[in-house]
Amino acid sequence: MSDSTAKILEKICFQVFKDSSLAYFITDDLGRLLQWGGDLRALNMPTPGKESHIAQVVLFMEGILPLTEDVMEFSCIKMPFDLCVDALLFEIDKGYGLIVWDATKKEAYLTETQQKCNELSLLIEQQKNQVHPLENNTREKNEPFFEDLFQALNIAVLEMNCQGGFTLVGIPPLWIDHIPQSNQMLLGQTYEEDGFSFLGNFIQEAKSHWAKNHSPLKSGAWIEKDHTDQELLFESTALDIHGRKLIIIAQDECHPTERQFIIQKGRDLALHYHDLQRSDRKLKSMNDELEVRVKERTADLEEANLRLANELKERKKVEREREEVFHQLRQSQKMEAIGTLAGGIAHDFNNILAAIMGFTELSLYEVDEGSKIKSRLEKILNASNRAKELVMQILTFSHQTEYEKRPLKLRLIVTEVLHLLRASLPASIDIKKELQSNSHILADHTQIHQVIMNLCTNAWHAMKENGGTLGVNLRDIDIKQEDHDANPELSPGQYVMLKISDTGCGIRPDVIEKIFDPYFTTKEKDKGTGLGLSVVHGIIRKFNGHIAINSQLGKGSEFTIYLPLFGAPNKPMFEKESIVKGNNERILFVDDEIFQTDLAEQLLTPLGYRVVTSNDSIKAYDIFIEEQGNFDLVITDMIMPKMTGKTLAEKIFKIKPDIPIILCSGYSDDIDSSSLKTMGINQYLMKPIGIEALAGAIKHVFEKQ
């Protein structure tokens, strides 16, 4: 726009219309301001910014663009600070023009006119109220009167029935055709309420109003067009007269000023409705976004809760495992303490047994055959041997040692375990054994002993309440290929089969699958760790065996063990008839116990050996140095004060490396057979040592030399 045109417009705004504040705006087709001017301050409008939208300056322009007609008029629009304006919106080249001016005087005129209309309506209402309704029993008689009255007043009356619908009352006026749904009402049908027509909205407002009070409700005016496109003005009033709820509809000519006022009111309502719709859409969008966020947050919280639950579960599992480890550690420490105590006792006890057994054997060689003394001495020797075995068993169960595979006669171990159990089992439990195998297996004595003891103890616990029979069956079995197909765990070959059964309560089927799992137990708390059968299973598998279980509730359980059969070992190295005499060899015998050195001298001297004894390991070393190593063999105890037998042997090897040495001990947890062989020890003997074992060991050493 040229500067001269802008100046002309400014002159028009401030001089020609100086009594009525006026402003103009020019926009593009999207509503963005290109030019503006006039008295914006007097019209309470803000100064536009660069590329401002017209709706940001003139609020009632929100949602108006684009125009559907060439021109659009606005009348009596409320602005901030109670200012009323008129406006004219029209299309120009590639945009729109808007002129806004002060309409305060016009509003005052319309307000005065509206006031007079309201006063007239109230006067009519007062006249209507002077006609009192008759009682119910005479109402039907006077209905024609009211119908004639409604016709004379040229009004249409709708009455609400018990179902809440509205029907026509009396003879309708001629203009009833212009009312929505007039055809239905003329046929006696009820008016269908809707939210799209003015009358439908007013009926809904009237019902809400009647629910709160019974005062009249004015609708305001609205416009309908007839078939000639003539505009008719209508007004409705809601009345509650003695319980009869009526909608009074009146018709009048449409004055141009009133028409413009009604149109503007409709536009205001439309703008308000548009704002509500936009706010509703925005609110719905915000609500949808909030729901999405809530769902996402809920999912995050559920996931976090699941992770926390799993973490707590895992933490509890770790805590349980840690408690089990602590329990095992305490148990291990107790067993270690018991082992240490048992080792010390065993050492002293074996020394005592050595003296008893040694002097008894020595006496047996000196008494006559068939004498009562010999019989008594043999009983003493047998009792001593049982005591020796008992000490060995105590050491086996109380001390953790390295396991060593060697040929074992399984029958002897089973018998040994049953002898131990018989003393502790109650009389209500009977032991039925059937041991038909004399075969050997290749395993560790202590571990096999532990397996049998564990299974027998479990069988005892299963029969503890009602008693029963503990069955032990041992026999050889040959697993063929067809048996292997049925038992894939077993390779074809010969096995020793051990069955341990009970007549107790049995095991539930759902528990059998877990019976060999670590820490699984069916016993009460503090009565089982759940490690017994797991250890049993591990031991059997380690020796290439297999263990199976068969159980029935109420009838008992049966554990079957298969261990590969091992060829019979060589004959024992030392037997009575193998005792041979020496050839005047010199032997240095060292032991801190005097009776041990006396016994050794009395046993070995008759066998043709020259024996030098010492009860002090340091003095024995001095004797060896003084004699310049003039000994054929050194036999020394392991545990001695001042200097151990192992240390003495190391010192002697430095002087005479090729001298044979036999090491003896009642018990020592420091003894390792492999390390002894490495350092040059020829034999290791466990006290108490019989005369045959001692003589055989000496013979074996000299033969190797």
Beta strands, then each sheet from edge to edge (+ up, - down):
strand 1: 22-28
strand 2: 33-38
strand 3: 71-79
strand 4: 83-92
strand 5: 95-102
strand 6: 155-160
strand 7: 166-169
strand 8: 217-225
strand 9: 231-241
strand 10: 244-253
strand 11: 406-409
strand 12: 429-435
strand 13: 440-443
strand 14: 468-479
strand 15: 493-501
strand 16: 546-552
strand 17: 556-566
strand 18: 586-590
strand 19: 610-614
strand 20: 633-637
strand 21: 661-665
strand 22: 683-686
sheet 1: 2+ 1- 5+ 4- 3+
sheet 2: 7+ 6- 10+ 9- 8+
sheet 3: 11+ 13- 17+ 15- 14+ 12+
sheet 4: 11+ 13- 17+ 16-
sheet 5: 19+ 18+ 20+ 21+ 22+
end
